[in-house]
Amino acid sequence: MTPDFQLSHLRTLIAIEQEGSFSAAAQRLGRTQSAVTQQMQSLEKIVGTPLFVTRGRRRELTEAGQTLLRHSHEIVSLCKQAMSASGLSQNTGVIKLGAPLEIANDLLPEIIQSFVERWPGVRVVLAVERSGILMKMLEEGALDLTLSTWRSGSTEGTRVRMLSVHWIAAKGWQHRPNEPLPLVVTDAPSMFRRIALSALDLDGWTYFEKFTSRTPAGIRFGIEAGIGITARTKSAFRSDIEILDTKLGLPSLPHVSYYLHRSLHKNRPEVEDLYGMILERAAKDAAVTP
């Protein structure tokens, strides 16, 4: 039966190549030169071919030795990664946070950056979804915390932000006079859909759904493609949009409140810390964001 490679033998091979000699490698590894020589002899027996050739006073790697050296670097590196991942899996906590896209973009980047610096061993899992879905996930224990437009559910939320809703279109978009207003909206049930349709209905506008999507990302695509207009917060978009609030005589739109909810279960210290960080940031920014 062929004996298995020993990781210590591969590390010694790497040390010889990096230090340039058996004696220097032995000194670096804290072993005797004879112990290093015995390791390389054992390694040659396992491989079944010489790994070194003597040239003058130096011993250089053969082609087989060079091949094994390349694999040794990979094997040692993978072992380090495996050990690191194993340690993280035992010691790392996971915090599950939910947020609709627009409030995630508006509020969370700096908070999450500060949180991961404070808790380097904790993995953050962010679910970006509609408020109704997020509240259900929280109730089912799939989330530790969530931001939501829902004030209440299984828990009473704390308001952390108000965002203005705007009529938004692609930069340079033009409405054709005397034609129904083309809308880009999420499918029902949707708070932003309800806001848009109610405002237009009350103001007597003629409109039609030109583009419908389930997700905010789909709405962003529809707007950036110049398909029509939508009622949304600016934070749901990246760039190249135009705010139409005072144009075309469109009706005014309300602000939307976002609430922070946490699980009813006893929360871990990192969850409580993130909860407090979000509330602290909200208290500093306690104003309507345009």
VOMI-598077 format. One line per 3 residues: number of its first residue (from 1); for each residue y, x, z of C-alpha. Coordinates in steps of 0.02 Angstrom, whole numbers, padded with zeros to 5 digits. Each point is the difference from the previous one (the first is absolute). Layout:
// residues N
NUM> Y,X,Z; ...
END
This chain:
// residues 290
1> 00000,00000,00000; 00169,00069,-00050; 00116,00017,00152
4> 00165,-00094,-00003; 00171,00080,-00015; 00086,00034,00164
7> 00186,-00033,00005; 00029,00160,00097; -00078,00100,-00143
10> 00119,-00080,-00125; 00149,00034,00112; -00053,00181,00013
13> -00013,00013,-00190; 00178,-00067,-00014; 00061,00123,00131
16> -00077,00147,-00094; 00086,-00052,-00160; 00167,-00026,00087
19> -00004,00158,00107; -00075,00113,-00133; -00145,00075,00098
22> -00144,-00039,00118; 00082,00098,00142; 00168,-00088,-00015
25> -00088,-00169,-00009; -00101,00042,00156; 00159,00045,00094
28> 00084,-00162,-00052; -00151,-00104,00049; -00031,00092,00164
31> -00173,00058,-00051; -00083,00168,-00027; -00013,00068,-00176
34> -00189,-00004,00011; 00005,-00186,00044; 00107,-00033,-00154
37> -00121,00101,-00107; -00148,-00099,00068; 00088,-00164,-00040
40> 00028,00053,-00180; -00181,00057,-00017; -00057,-00170,00064
43> 00116,-00085,-00124; -00072,00103,-00143; -00176,-00052,00050
46> 00051,-00183,-00003; 00085,00017,-00171; -00140,00109,-00067
49> 00115,00124,-00087; 00116,00144,00051; 00175,-00052,00048
52> 00074,00175,00009; -00009,00156,-00106; 00052,00174,00062
55> 00135,00087,-00101; 00044,00167,00077; 00042,-00034,00181
58> 00034,-00184,-00030; -00113,-00149,-00008; 00058,-00128,-00125
61> -00059,-00176,-00033; -00121,-00028,-00142; 00023,-00147,-00118
64> -00117,-00100,00111; 00103,00053,00150; 00161,-00058,-00084
67> -00079,-00168,-00039; -00059,-00023,00179; 00171,00052,00065
70> 00086,-00137,-00099; -00119,-00130,00069; 00017,00073,00175
73> 00187,-00034,-00002; -00033,-00180,-00050; -00139,-00024,00129
76> 00102,00071,00144; 00151,-00104,-00051; -00104,-00159,-00008
79> -00073,00036,00171; 00174,00018,00073; 00051,-00165,-00080
82> -00156,-00085,00067; 00034,00062,00176; 00180,-00054,-00010
85> -00045,-00173,-00066; -00134,-00019,00134; 00126,00041,00136
88> 00126,-00122,-00071; -00128,-00139,-00012; -00035,00018,00185
91> 00177,00028,00063; 00112,-00090,-00123; 00057,-00177,00033
94> 00040,-00124,-00137; 00149,-00116,00006; 00001,-00147,-00120
97> 00172,-00064,-00048; 00047,-00141,-00117; 00163,-00037,-00090
100> 00066,-00093,-00153; 00059,00121,-00135; 00186,-00029,00019
103> 00006,00031,00188; -00121,00146,-00014; 00119,00083,-00123
106> 00154,-00043,00103; -00055,00040,00177; -00158,00104,00011
109> 00018,00170,-00088; 00099,00090,00136; -00094,-00086,00140
112> -00170,00050,-00070; 00062,00177,-00028; 00052,00013,00183
115> -00160,-00082,00059; -00118,00119,-00090; 00099,00148,00069
118> -00019,-00071,00175; -00183,-00048,-00025; -00073,00131,-00120
121> -00178,-00050,00042; 00021,-00183,-00045; -00035,-00068,-00174
124> 00115,-00139,-00059; -00073,-00139,-00109; 00135,-00108,-00081
127> -00040,-00170,-00074; 00136,-00063,-00118; -00025,-00187,-00026
130> 00081,-00170,00013; 00049,-00058,00174; -00132,-00137,00008
133> -00140,00119,-00041; 00065,00129,00124; 00008,-00127,00141
136> -00179,-00052,-00034; -00054,00183,00002; 00087,00023,00168
139> -00087,-00153,00073; -00169,00063,-00062; 00027,00172,00079
142> 00019,00091,-00166; 00176,00057,00048; 00077,00071,00158
145> 00179,-00042,-00051; 00082,-00091,-00141; 00172,-00041,-00066
148> 00013,-00176,-00067; 00122,-00136,-00050; -00098,-00113,00118
151> 00083,-00016,00169; -00153,-00067,00087; -00186,-00009,-00019
154> -00127,00060,00126; 00145,00101,00072; 00187,-00027,00014
157> 00083,00131,-00107; 00157,00101,00038; 00130,-00001,-00136
160> 00033,00175,-00063; 00096,-00021,-00162; 00095,-00120,-00112
163> 00006,00036,-00186; 00111,-00083,-00128; -00085,-00088,-00144
166> 00082,00029,-00170; -00018,-00061,-00177; -00068,00156,-00085
169> -00030,00047,-00182; -00026,00159,-00101; 00153,00106,-00034
172> 00092,-00073,-00150; -00099,-00163,-00002; 00093,-00142,-00086
175> -00028,-00187,00017; 00008,-00098,-00162; 00125,-00141,00020
178> -00066,-00179,-00006; -00179,00056,00029; -00103,-00030,00158
181> 00004,00142,00125; -00158,00109,-00016; -00074,00035,00171
184> -00113,00140,00063; -00084,-00068,00157; -00152,00019,00110
187> -00128,-00140,-00002; -00007,-00129,00140; 00002,00007,00147
190> 00147,00122,00002; 00158,00001,00102; 00102,00086,-00137
193> -00065,-00123,-00129; 00053,-00145,00112; 00172,00077,00028
196> 00030,00022,-00187; -00060,-00171,-00057; 00085,-00094,00141
199> 00168,00084,-00032; -00008,-00035,-00187; -00058,-00179,00025
202> 00141,-00038,00122; 00126,00076,-00119; -00066,-00095,-00151
205> -00059,00150,-00102; -00125,-00016,-00141; -00132,00136,00012
208> -00179,00042,-00043; -00129,00123,00066; -00005,00137,-00130
211> -00105,00122,00101; -00108,-00028,00154; -00090,00127,00108
214> -00092,-00001,00166; 00072,00165,00058; 00174,00074,00026
217> -00053,00144,-00112; -00029,-00126,-00139; 00172,-00075,00029
220> 00076,00174,-00011; -00089,00026,-00166; 00064,-00166,-00068
223> 00179,00040,00048; -00004,00179,-00065; -00072,-00067,-00163
226> 00154,-00110,-00019; -00100,-00162,-00002; 00117,-00101,00110
229> 00079,-00009,00173; -00069,-00017,00175; 00057,-00035,00177
232> -00047,00150,00105; 00068,00137,00113; 00065,00160,-00077
235> -00126,00101,00102; -00143,-00073,-00103; 00060,00099,-00152
238> 00016,00183,-00042; 00147,00012,-00120; 00077,-00064,-00162
241> 00033,-00173,00065; 00155,-00108,-00005; 00059,-00117,00137
244> 00053,-00165,-00079; 00063,-00089,00156; 00177,-00033,-00063
247> -00046,-00012,-00184; -00049,-00153,-00102; 00054,-00114,00142
250> -00169,00019,00086; -00019,-00083,00171; 00013,00106,00157
253> -00159,00053,00087; -00043,00018,00185; -00048,00148,00106
256> -00182,00024,00048; -00052,00048,00176; -00147,00116,00035
259> -00096,-00001,00163; -00111,00129,00083; -00166,-00062,00069
262> -00135,00094,00095; -00181,-00038,00037; -00044,-00104,00152
265> -00131,00129,00046; 00042,00142,00119; 00087,00126,-00109
268> -00024,00187,00003; 00144,00118,00046; 00033,00047,-00181
271> 00012,-00184,-00049; 00122,-00035,00141; 00101,00153,-00049
274> 00016,-00055,-00181; 00045,-00175,00057; 00138,00073,00108
277> 00062,00114,-00139; 00020,-00147,-00119; 00094,-00102,00132
280> 00111,00148,00043; 00045,00027,-00182; 00032,-00186,-00022
283> 00118,00000,00149; 00101,00142,-00078; 00009,-00089,-00167
286> 00035,-00173,00073; 00101,-00063,-00146; -00032,-00091,-00163
289> -00055,00123,-00134; 00082,-00045,-00167
END
